[in-house]
Amino acid sequence: MNVGIDMGTGPEGAPVPMDIEELLATRLLVQGNSGSGKSYLLRRLLEQSAPWVQQCVIDPEGDFVTLADRYGHVVIEGERTDGELVGIATRIRQHRVSCVLSLEGLDIEQQMRTAGIFLNALFDADRDYWYSMLVVVDEAQLFAPSVSGDVSEEARKLSLGAMTNLMCRGRKRGLAGVIATQRLAKLAKNVAAEASNFLMGRTFLDIDMARAADLLGMDRRTAEMFRDLKRGTFVALGPAVSRRPLKVSIGPVETSARSTSPKLTPLPEVGGNVEDLIFTPDADELTRPLPRRPVASARPTTEILAELSKPRPELTPAPAPQSANPRPAQPDMTPEERESLMDQILEEILDNPNAAYRPDGELFQDFLVRCRIRRVPGAALSLSAFRRKMAIARSGVDAQTADSEGWRTALDLSRQVTEDLQGVFLLVAQAALRALPCPSDAMIARAYGTHSARRARRLLGYFEEQGLVVLHSDPFGRRIVAFPDLQAETAPGAADAPPEETRAAAE
């Protein structure tokens, strides 16, 4: 089915259609400086295509939530646990409901993590739900930066990996990426390079004009035209729009953003002494609470699930194809059996020698995929719960010690350190409870996910500074770690021993 939507008018006033079916196969990149009309263009595209294709909008500023009233999009606030985001994204694909992921009120690192988890969940949906979906990402340079910034490396890799999957591998899974950015130079090249359709707006920097001209196949001398484009006017090129560069004036929209562009208003006439007006506080000013930026409150998951299950009278979705192999029902499991199966899956992941040095976010996604393959019932674990379970698994504690009162005390003590240090703390604690040789620097470094023995020694010193352990040595200089709260200590162990020797002594 060929569906053409009207994006606006060309140089001679003729309508400029966009082929939605071709767009789903070839993806779209929108570029323009702030104020050039990128969000307006995306809104026109979303409104025109809403009756024909499922949509998902990654909205960092909450501007597209107004689509919900007119077109029935489900608004998902970003302040949710990782497990909730994965579950909602899975049901979004299953029920073919359009949605807006609003990230307003979150800091940039949390926006990147939330968008990465949500996009990966859309990407990892079961094959039965690989229906066509238009995935629109506004301000894409935030989620696929060309260089690392002030955010953590884990958040950057998670977000960049999700954007790369969307643009490079999403087509076969029904996901068509539409990304908009203020500057091409700030957008990762491997993400931008996968788009075959382009809409280039007003741009002033030479480096961005040159790159836009290269993408459009234009002579660099003609790149000066991007400075002269009016707001809401773009140069289009691609199989879904035009085979030659074509200037397009974007047509009107039916909804509007919650934020507005600044406009000049007359200054008020102030009578009296202006200094007294400014420097004299009101009577209740000192007791008035400080204004804070409002943060969107997350709706309960049950409310979103109820909205997902509602029929959409204004749209008539195409009938779902009948699967030749219907999905079997999830097996009935007791909580103990479910926990045992998840422990087994985690053990399979950690058996890989390289697992210790992979980012937690990458291991978490691997864990969720394996849980779906094994059809583990119930809600998915959050990233925090996964890290806790992984720390316990990496400690190497045996079943007998795990049932002891001392180990329960060690688990409580481990909560006094950050999540990334809990695996190291529990590794040494279980050695103390079993009177095993103190783990070597190599083993401690591996539990922390590094190859640096010096960093491993610093971790033990940090535990001692926190009053959790006491470090001392035997007459031969071998290290001993004592736990006053556990009334236990490790046997002497050489700090520079290879990990194989320490592991053999434990066995």
MOMOGI-V477719 format. One record per residue. N is the residue number from 0. RES is the residue in one small letter. SS is DSSP state (2 for helix, 1 for strand, 0 for the rest). PSI is psi as a letter, one per 40 degrees, with the letter a starting at -180 (999 if undefined). OMEGA is omega as a letter, one per 20 degrees, with the letter a starting at -180 (NA if undefined). Layout:
n=N res=RES ss=SS psi=PSI omega=OMEGA
n=N res=RES ss=SS psi=PSI omega=OMEGA
This chain:
n=0 res=m ss=0 psi=h omega=r
n=1 res=n ss=0 psi=h omega=a
n=2 res=v ss=0 psi=h omega=r
n=3 res=g ss=1 psi=h omega=r
n=4 res=i ss=1 psi=i omega=a
n=5 res=d ss=1 psi=h omega=r
n=6 res=m ss=1 psi=e omega=a
n=7 res=g ss=1 psi=a omega=a
n=8 res=t ss=1 psi=i omega=r
n=9 res=g ss=0 psi=a omega=a
n=10 res=p ss=0 psi=d omega=a
n=11 res=e ss=0 psi=e omega=r
n=12 res=g ss=0 psi=e omega=r
n=13 res=a ss=0 psi=i omega=r
n=14 res=p ss=1 psi=i omega=r
n=15 res=v ss=1 psi=h omega=a
n=16 res=p ss=1 psi=i omega=r
n=17 res=m ss=1 psi=h omega=a
n=18 res=d ss=1 psi=h omega=a
n=19 res=i ss=2 psi=d omega=a
n=20 res=e ss=2 psi=d omega=r
n=21 res=e ss=2 psi=d omega=r
n=22 res=l ss=2 psi=d omega=r
n=23 res=l ss=2 psi=d omega=a
n=24 res=a ss=2 psi=e omega=a
n=25 res=t ss=2 psi=e omega=r
n=26 res=r ss=0 psi=i omega=a
n=27 res=l ss=1 psi=i omega=r
n=28 res=l ss=1 psi=h omega=r
n=29 res=v ss=1 psi=h omega=a
n=30 res=q ss=1 psi=i omega=r
n=31 res=g ss=0 psi=i omega=r
n=32 res=n ss=0 psi=i omega=r
n=33 res=s ss=0 psi=h omega=a
n=34 res=g ss=0 psi=e omega=a
n=35 res=s ss=0 psi=e omega=r
n=36 res=g ss=0 psi=f omega=a
n=37 res=k ss=2 psi=d omega=a
n=38 res=s ss=2 psi=d omega=r
n=39 res=y ss=2 psi=d omega=r
n=40 res=l ss=2 psi=d omega=r
n=41 res=l ss=2 psi=d omega=r
n=42 res=r ss=2 psi=d omega=r
n=43 res=r ss=2 psi=d omega=r
n=44 res=l ss=2 psi=d omega=a
n=45 res=l ss=2 psi=d omega=a
n=46 res=e ss=2 psi=d omega=a
n=47 res=q ss=2 psi=d omega=a
n=48 res=s ss=2 psi=e omega=a
n=49 res=a ss=0 psi=d omega=a
n=50 res=p ss=0 psi=e omega=a
n=51 res=w ss=0 psi=d omega=a
n=52 res=v ss=0 psi=i omega=r
n=53 res=q ss=1 psi=i omega=a
n=54 res=q ss=1 psi=i omega=r
n=55 res=c ss=1 psi=h omega=a
n=56 res=v ss=1 psi=h omega=r
n=57 res=i ss=1 psi=h omega=a
n=58 res=d ss=1 psi=g omega=a
n=59 res=p ss=0 psi=d omega=a
n=60 res=e ss=0 psi=e omega=r
n=61 res=g ss=0 psi=f omega=a
n=62 res=d ss=0 psi=d omega=a
n=63 res=f ss=2 psi=e omega=r
n=64 res=v ss=2 psi=e omega=r
n=65 res=t ss=2 psi=e omega=r
n=66 res=l ss=2 psi=d omega=a
n=67 res=a ss=2 psi=d omega=a
n=68 res=d ss=2 psi=d omega=a
n=69 res=r ss=2 psi=d omega=a
n=70 res=y ss=2 psi=e omega=r
n=71 res=g ss=0 psi=e omega=r
n=72 res=h ss=0 psi=i omega=r
n=73 res=v ss=1 psi=h omega=r
n=74 res=v ss=1 psi=h omega=a
n=75 res=i ss=1 psi=h omega=r
n=76 res=e ss=1 psi=i omega=a
n=77 res=g ss=0 psi=e omega=a
n=78 res=e ss=0 psi=g omega=a
n=79 res=r ss=0 psi=i omega=r
n=80 res=t ss=0 psi=i omega=a
n=81 res=d ss=2 psi=d omega=a
n=82 res=g ss=2 psi=d omega=r
n=83 res=e ss=2 psi=d omega=r
n=84 res=l ss=2 psi=d omega=a
n=85 res=v ss=2 psi=d omega=a
n=86 res=g ss=2 psi=d omega=a
n=87 res=i ss=2 psi=d omega=r
n=88 res=a ss=2 psi=d omega=r
n=89 res=t ss=2 psi=d omega=a
n=90 res=r ss=2 psi=d omega=r
n=91 res=i ss=2 psi=d omega=r
n=92 res=r ss=2 psi=d omega=a
n=93 res=q ss=2 psi=d omega=a
n=94 res=h ss=2 psi=e omega=r
n=95 res=r ss=0 psi=f omega=r
n=96 res=v ss=0 psi=h omega=r
n=97 res=s ss=0 psi=i omega=a
n=98 res=c ss=1 psi=i omega=r
n=99 res=v ss=1 psi=h omega=r
n=100 res=l ss=1 psi=h omega=a
n=101 res=s ss=1 psi=h omega=a
n=102 res=l ss=0 psi=e omega=a
n=103 res=e ss=0 psi=h omega=r
n=104 res=g ss=0 psi=e omega=r
n=105 res=l ss=0 psi=i omega=r
n=106 res=d ss=0 psi=i omega=a
n=107 res=i ss=2 psi=d omega=a
n=108 res=e ss=2 psi=d omega=r
n=109 res=q ss=2 psi=d omega=r
n=110 res=q ss=2 psi=d omega=a
n=111 res=m ss=2 psi=d omega=a
n=112 res=r ss=2 psi=d omega=a
n=113 res=t ss=2 psi=d omega=r
n=114 res=a ss=2 psi=d omega=r
n=115 res=g ss=2 psi=d omega=a
n=116 res=i ss=2 psi=d omega=a
n=117 res=f ss=2 psi=d omega=r
n=118 res=l ss=2 psi=d omega=r
n=119 res=n ss=2 psi=d omega=r
n=120 res=a ss=2 psi=d omega=r
n=121 res=l ss=2 psi=d omega=a
n=122 res=f ss=2 psi=d omega=a
n=123 res=d ss=0 psi=e omega=a
n=124 res=a ss=0 psi=i omega=r
n=125 res=d ss=0 psi=i omega=a
n=126 res=r ss=2 psi=d omega=a
n=127 res=d ss=2 psi=e omega=a
n=128 res=y ss=2 psi=f omega=a
n=129 res=w ss=0 psi=f omega=r
n=130 res=y ss=0 psi=i omega=a
n=131 res=s ss=0 psi=h omega=r
n=132 res=m ss=1 psi=h omega=r
n=133 res=l ss=1 psi=h omega=a
n=134 res=v ss=1 psi=h omega=a
n=135 res=v ss=1 psi=h omega=a
n=136 res=v ss=1 psi=h omega=r
n=137 res=d ss=0 psi=i omega=a
n=138 res=e ss=0 psi=f omega=a
n=139 res=a ss=2 psi=d omega=r
n=140 res=q ss=2 psi=e omega=r
n=141 res=l ss=2 psi=d omega=a
n=142 res=f ss=0 psi=e omega=r
n=143 res=a ss=0 psi=g omega=a
n=144 res=p ss=1 psi=i omega=r
n=145 res=s ss=0 psi=d omega=r
n=146 res=v ss=0 psi=i omega=r
n=147 res=s ss=0 psi=i omega=a
n=148 res=g ss=0 psi=b omega=a
n=149 res=d ss=0 psi=e omega=a
n=150 res=v ss=0 psi=i omega=a
n=151 res=s ss=0 psi=i omega=a
n=152 res=e ss=2 psi=d omega=a
n=153 res=e ss=2 psi=d omega=r
n=154 res=a ss=2 psi=d omega=a
n=155 res=r ss=2 psi=d omega=a
n=156 res=k ss=2 psi=d omega=a
n=157 res=l ss=2 psi=d omega=a
n=158 res=s ss=2 psi=d omega=a
n=159 res=l ss=2 psi=d omega=r
n=160 res=g ss=2 psi=d omega=r
n=161 res=a ss=2 psi=d omega=r
n=162 res=m ss=2 psi=d omega=r
n=163 res=t ss=2 psi=d omega=r
n=164 res=n ss=2 psi=d omega=a
n=165 res=l ss=2 psi=d omega=a
n=166 res=m ss=2 psi=d omega=a
n=167 res=c ss=2 psi=d omega=a
n=168 res=r ss=2 psi=e omega=a
n=169 res=g ss=0 psi=d omega=a
n=170 res=r ss=2 psi=d omega=a
n=171 res=k ss=2 psi=e omega=r
n=172 res=r ss=2 psi=e omega=r
n=173 res=g ss=0 psi=e omega=a
n=174 res=l ss=1 psi=h omega=r
n=175 res=a ss=1 psi=h omega=a
n=176 res=g ss=1 psi=h omega=r
n=177 res=v ss=1 psi=h omega=a
n=178 res=i ss=1 psi=i omega=r
n=179 res=a ss=1 psi=h omega=a
n=180 res=t ss=1 psi=i omega=r
n=181 res=q ss=0 psi=d omega=a
n=182 res=r ss=0 psi=h omega=r
n=183 res=l ss=2 psi=d omega=a
n=184 res=a ss=2 psi=d omega=r
n=185 res=k ss=2 psi=e omega=a
n=186 res=l ss=1 psi=h omega=r
n=187 res=a ss=0 psi=h omega=a
n=188 res=k ss=2 psi=d omega=a
n=189 res=n ss=2 psi=e omega=r
n=190 res=v ss=2 psi=d omega=a
n=191 res=a ss=2 psi=d omega=a
n=192 res=a ss=0 psi=e omega=a
n=193 res=e ss=0 psi=e omega=r
n=194 res=a ss=0 psi=i omega=r
n=195 res=s ss=0 psi=e omega=r
n=196 res=n ss=1 psi=i omega=a
n=197 res=f ss=1 psi=i omega=r
n=198 res=l ss=1 psi=h omega=a
n=199 res=m ss=1 psi=h omega=a
n=200 res=g ss=0 psi=a omega=a
n=201 res=r ss=0 psi=h omega=a
n=202 res=t ss=0 psi=i omega=a
n=203 res=f ss=0 psi=d omega=a
n=204 res=l ss=0 psi=h omega=a
n=205 res=d ss=2 psi=d omega=a
n=206 res=i ss=2 psi=d omega=r
n=207 res=d ss=2 psi=d omega=r
n=208 res=m ss=2 psi=d omega=r
n=209 res=a ss=2 psi=d omega=a
n=210 res=r ss=2 psi=d omega=r
n=211 res=a ss=2 psi=d omega=r
n=212 res=a ss=2 psi=d omega=r
n=213 res=d ss=2 psi=d omega=a
n=214 res=l ss=2 psi=d omega=a
n=215 res=l ss=2 psi=e omega=a
n=216 res=g ss=0 psi=f omega=a
n=217 res=m ss=0 psi=i omega=r
n=218 res=d ss=0 psi=i omega=a
n=219 res=r ss=2 psi=d omega=r
n=220 res=r ss=2 psi=d omega=r
n=221 res=t ss=2 psi=e omega=a
n=222 res=a ss=2 psi=e omega=r
n=223 res=e ss=2 psi=d omega=a
n=224 res=m ss=2 psi=d omega=a
n=225 res=f ss=2 psi=d omega=r
n=226 res=r ss=2 psi=d omega=a
n=227 res=d ss=2 psi=e omega=a
n=228 res=l ss=0 psi=h omega=r
n=229 res=k ss=0 psi=i omega=r
n=230 res=r ss=0 psi=h omega=a
n=231 res=g ss=0 psi=e omega=r
n=232 res=t ss=1 psi=h omega=a
n=233 res=f ss=1 psi=i omega=r
n=234 res=v ss=1 psi=h omega=a
n=235 res=a ss=1 psi=i omega=r
n=236 res=l ss=1 psi=h omega=r
n=237 res=g ss=1 psi=i omega=a
n=238 res=p ss=0 psi=d omega=r
n=239 res=a ss=0 psi=e omega=a
n=240 res=v ss=0 psi=c omega=a
n=241 res=s ss=1 psi=i omega=r
n=242 res=r ss=1 psi=e omega=r
n=243 res=r ss=1 psi=i omega=r
n=244 res=p ss=1 psi=h omega=a
n=245 res=l ss=1 psi=h omega=r
n=246 res=k ss=1 psi=h omega=a
n=247 res=v ss=1 psi=h omega=r
n=248 res=s ss=1 psi=h omega=a
n=249 res=i ss=1 psi=h omega=a
n=250 res=g ss=0 psi=i omega=a
n=251 res=p ss=0 psi=i omega=r
n=252 res=v ss=0 psi=i omega=a
n=253 res=e ss=0 psi=d omega=r
n=254 res=t ss=0 psi=i omega=a
n=255 res=s ss=0 psi=i omega=r
n=256 res=a ss=0 psi=i omega=r
n=257 res=r ss=0 psi=d omega=r
n=258 res=s ss=0 psi=i omega=a
n=259 res=t ss=0 psi=i omega=r
n=260 res=s ss=0 psi=i omega=a
n=261 res=p ss=0 psi=h omega=r
n=262 res=k ss=0 psi=i omega=r
n=263 res=l ss=0 psi=h omega=r
n=264 res=t ss=0 psi=i omega=a
n=265 res=p ss=0 psi=i omega=r
n=266 res=l ss=0 psi=i omega=a
n=267 res=p ss=0 psi=i omega=r
n=268 res=e ss=0 psi=h omega=a
n=269 res=v ss=0 psi=h omega=r
n=270 res=g ss=0 psi=i omega=r
n=271 res=g ss=0 psi=a omega=a
n=272 res=n ss=0 psi=h omega=a
n=273 res=v ss=2 psi=d omega=a
n=274 res=e ss=2 psi=d omega=r
n=275 res=d ss=2 psi=d omega=r
n=276 res=l ss=2 psi=d omega=a
n=277 res=i ss=2 psi=d omega=a
n=278 res=f ss=2 psi=e omega=r
n=279 res=t ss=0 psi=h omega=a
n=280 res=p ss=0 psi=i omega=r
n=281 res=d ss=0 psi=i omega=a
n=282 res=a ss=0 psi=d omega=a
n=283 res=d ss=0 psi=e omega=a
n=284 res=e ss=0 psi=d omega=a
n=285 res=l ss=0 psi=d omega=r
n=286 res=t ss=0 psi=e omega=a
n=287 res=r ss=0 psi=h omega=r
n=288 res=p ss=0 psi=i omega=r
n=289 res=l ss=0 psi=h omega=r
n=290 res=p ss=0 psi=h omega=r
n=291 res=r ss=0 psi=i omega=r
n=292 res=r ss=0 psi=h omega=a
n=293 res=p ss=0 psi=h omega=r
n=294 res=v ss=0 psi=h omega=a
n=295 res=a ss=0 psi=h omega=r
n=296 res=s ss=0 psi=h omega=a
n=297 res=a ss=0 psi=h omega=r
n=298 res=r ss=0 psi=i omega=r
n=299 res=p ss=0 psi=i omega=r
n=300 res=t ss=2 psi=d omega=a
n=301 res=t ss=2 psi=d omega=r
n=302 res=e ss=2 psi=d omega=r
n=303 res=i ss=2 psi=d omega=r
n=304 res=l ss=2 psi=d omega=r
n=305 res=a ss=2 psi=d omega=r
n=306 res=e ss=2 psi=d omega=r
n=307 res=l ss=2 psi=d omega=a
n=308 res=s ss=2 psi=e omega=a
n=309 res=k ss=0 psi=i omega=r
n=310 res=p ss=0 psi=i omega=r
n=311 res=r ss=0 psi=g omega=a
n=312 res=p ss=0 psi=d omega=a
n=313 res=e ss=0 psi=e omega=a
n=314 res=l ss=0 psi=i omega=r
n=315 res=t ss=0 psi=g omega=a
n=316 res=p ss=0 psi=i omega=r
n=317 res=a ss=0 psi=i omega=r
n=318 res=p ss=0 psi=h omega=a
n=319 res=a ss=0 psi=h omega=r
n=320 res=p ss=0 psi=i omega=r
n=321 res=q ss=0 psi=h omega=r
n=322 res=s ss=0 psi=h omega=r
n=323 res=a ss=0 psi=d omega=a
n=324 res=n ss=0 psi=g omega=a
n=325 res=p ss=0 psi=i omega=a
n=326 res=r ss=0 psi=h omega=r
n=327 res=p ss=0 psi=i omega=r
n=328 res=a ss=0 psi=i omega=r
n=329 res=q ss=0 psi=h omega=a
n=330 res=p ss=0 psi=i omega=r
n=331 res=d ss=0 psi=h omega=a
n=332 res=m ss=0 psi=i omega=r
n=333 res=t ss=0 psi=i omega=r
n=334 res=p ss=2 psi=d omega=r
n=335 res=e ss=2 psi=d omega=r
n=336 res=e ss=2 psi=d omega=r
n=337 res=r ss=2 psi=d omega=r
n=338 res=e ss=2 psi=d omega=r
n=339 res=s ss=2 psi=d omega=r
n=340 res=l ss=2 psi=d omega=r
n=341 res=m ss=2 psi=d omega=r
n=342 res=d ss=2 psi=d omega=r
n=343 res=q ss=2 psi=d omega=r
n=344 res=i ss=2 psi=d omega=r
n=345 res=l ss=2 psi=d omega=r
n=346 res=e ss=2 psi=d omega=r
n=347 res=e ss=2 psi=d omega=r
n=348 res=i ss=2 psi=d omega=a
n=349 res=l ss=2 psi=e omega=r
n=350 res=d ss=0 psi=d omega=r
n=351 res=n ss=0 psi=h omega=a
n=352 res=p ss=0 psi=d omega=a
n=353 res=n ss=0 psi=e omega=a
n=354 res=a ss=2 psi=d omega=a
n=355 res=a ss=2 psi=d omega=a
n=356 res=y ss=2 psi=e omega=r
n=357 res=r ss=0 psi=i omega=r
n=358 res=p ss=0 psi=i omega=a
n=359 res=d ss=2 psi=d omega=a
n=360 res=g ss=2 psi=d omega=r
n=361 res=e ss=2 psi=d omega=r
n=362 res=l ss=2 psi=d omega=a
n=363 res=f ss=2 psi=d omega=r
n=364 res=q ss=2 psi=d omega=r
n=365 res=d ss=2 psi=d omega=a
n=366 res=f ss=2 psi=d omega=a
n=367 res=l ss=2 psi=d omega=r
n=368 res=v ss=2 psi=d omega=r
n=369 res=r ss=2 psi=d omega=r
n=370 res=c ss=2 psi=d omega=r
n=371 res=r ss=2 psi=d omega=r
n=372 res=i ss=2 psi=d omega=a
n=373 res=r ss=0 psi=e omega=r
n=374 res=r ss=0 psi=f omega=r
n=375 res=v ss=0 psi=h omega=a
n=376 res=p ss=0 psi=i omega=r
n=377 res=g ss=0 psi=i omega=a
n=378 res=a ss=0 psi=i omega=r
n=379 res=a ss=0 psi=i omega=r
n=380 res=l ss=0 psi=i omega=r
n=381 res=s ss=0 psi=i omega=r
n=382 res=l ss=2 psi=d omega=r
n=383 res=s ss=2 psi=d omega=r
n=384 res=a ss=2 psi=d omega=r
n=385 res=f ss=2 psi=d omega=r
n=386 res=r ss=2 psi=d omega=r
n=387 res=r ss=2 psi=d omega=r
n=388 res=k ss=2 psi=d omega=r
n=389 res=m ss=2 psi=d omega=r
n=390 res=a ss=2 psi=d omega=r
n=391 res=i ss=2 psi=d omega=a
n=392 res=a ss=2 psi=d omega=a
n=393 res=r ss=2 psi=e omega=a
n=394 res=s ss=2 psi=d omega=a
n=395 res=g ss=0 psi=f omega=a
n=396 res=v ss=0 psi=i omega=r
n=397 res=d ss=0 psi=i omega=a
n=398 res=a ss=2 psi=d omega=a
n=399 res=q ss=2 psi=d omega=r
n=400 res=t ss=2 psi=d omega=a
n=401 res=a ss=2 psi=d omega=r
n=402 res=d ss=0 psi=e omega=a
n=403 res=s ss=0 psi=i omega=r
n=404 res=e ss=2 psi=d omega=r
n=405 res=g ss=2 psi=d omega=r
n=406 res=w ss=2 psi=d omega=r
n=407 res=r ss=2 psi=d omega=r
n=408 res=t ss=2 psi=d omega=r
n=409 res=a ss=2 psi=d omega=r
n=410 res=l ss=2 psi=d omega=r
n=411 res=d ss=2 psi=d omega=r
n=412 res=l ss=2 psi=d omega=a
n=413 res=s ss=2 psi=d omega=r
n=414 res=r ss=0 psi=e omega=r
n=415 res=q ss=0 psi=e omega=r
n=416 res=v ss=0 psi=i omega=a
n=417 res=t ss=0 psi=i omega=a
n=418 res=e ss=2 psi=d omega=a
n=419 res=d ss=2 psi=e omega=a
n=420 res=l ss=2 psi=e omega=a
n=421 res=q ss=2 psi=d omega=r
n=422 res=g ss=2 psi=d omega=r
n=423 res=v ss=2 psi=d omega=a
n=424 res=f ss=2 psi=d omega=a
n=425 res=l ss=2 psi=d omega=r
n=426 res=l ss=2 psi=d omega=a
n=427 res=v ss=2 psi=d omega=a
n=428 res=a ss=2 psi=d omega=a
n=429 res=q ss=2 psi=d omega=r
n=430 res=a ss=2 psi=d omega=r
n=431 res=a ss=2 psi=d omega=a
n=432 res=l ss=2 psi=d omega=a
n=433 res=r ss=0 psi=e omega=a
n=434 res=a ss=0 psi=f omega=r
n=435 res=l ss=0 psi=i omega=r
n=436 res=p ss=1 psi=i omega=r
n=437 res=c ss=0 psi=h omega=r
n=438 res=p ss=0 psi=i omega=r
n=439 res=s ss=0 psi=i omega=r
n=440 res=d ss=2 psi=d omega=a
n=441 res=a ss=2 psi=d omega=r
n=442 res=m ss=2 psi=d omega=r
n=443 res=i ss=2 psi=d omega=r
n=444 res=a ss=2 psi=d omega=r
n=445 res=r ss=2 psi=d omega=r
n=446 res=a ss=2 psi=d omega=r
n=447 res=y ss=2 psi=e omega=r
n=448 res=g ss=0 psi=f omega=a
n=449 res=t ss=0 psi=i omega=r
n=450 res=h ss=0 psi=e omega=a
n=451 res=s ss=0 psi=h omega=r
n=452 res=a ss=2 psi=d omega=r
n=453 res=r ss=2 psi=d omega=r
n=454 res=r ss=2 psi=d omega=r
n=455 res=a ss=2 psi=d omega=r
n=456 res=r ss=2 psi=d omega=r
n=457 res=r ss=2 psi=d omega=r
n=458 res=l ss=2 psi=d omega=r
n=459 res=l ss=2 psi=d omega=r
n=460 res=g ss=2 psi=d omega=r
n=461 res=y ss=2 psi=d omega=r
n=462 res=f ss=2 psi=d omega=r
n=463 res=e ss=2 psi=d omega=r
n=464 res=e ss=2 psi=d omega=r
n=465 res=q ss=0 psi=e omega=r
n=466 res=g ss=0 psi=e omega=a
n=467 res=l ss=0 psi=d omega=a
n=468 res=v ss=0 psi=i omega=r
n=469 res=v ss=1 psi=h omega=a
n=470 res=l ss=1 psi=h omega=r
n=471 res=h ss=1 psi=i omega=a
n=472 res=s ss=1 psi=i omega=r
n=473 res=d ss=0 psi=i omega=a
n=474 res=p ss=0 psi=e omega=a
n=475 res=f ss=0 psi=e omega=r
n=476 res=g ss=0 psi=e omega=r
n=477 res=r ss=0 psi=i omega=a
n=478 res=r ss=1 psi=i omega=r
n=479 res=i ss=1 psi=h omega=r
n=480 res=v ss=1 psi=h omega=a
n=481 res=a ss=1 psi=i omega=r
n=482 res=f ss=1 psi=g omega=a
n=483 res=p ss=0 psi=d omega=a
n=484 res=d ss=0 psi=d omega=r
n=485 res=l ss=0 psi=e omega=a
n=486 res=q ss=0 psi=f omega=a
n=487 res=a ss=1 psi=i omega=r
n=488 res=e ss=1 psi=i omega=a
n=489 res=t ss=0 psi=i omega=r
n=490 res=a ss=1 psi=i omega=r
n=491 res=p ss=0 psi=h omega=a
n=492 res=g ss=1 psi=i omega=a
n=493 res=a ss=0 psi=h omega=a
n=494 res=a ss=0 psi=d omega=a
n=495 res=d ss=0 psi=e omega=a
n=496 res=a ss=0 psi=i omega=r
n=497 res=p ss=0 psi=i omega=a
n=498 res=p ss=2 psi=d omega=r
n=499 res=e ss=2 psi=d omega=r
n=500 res=e ss=2 psi=d omega=a
n=501 res=t ss=2 psi=d omega=a
n=502 res=r ss=2 psi=d omega=r
n=503 res=a ss=2 psi=d omega=r
n=504 res=a ss=2 psi=d omega=r
n=505 res=a ss=2 psi=d omega=a
n=506 res=e ss=0 psi=999 omega=NA
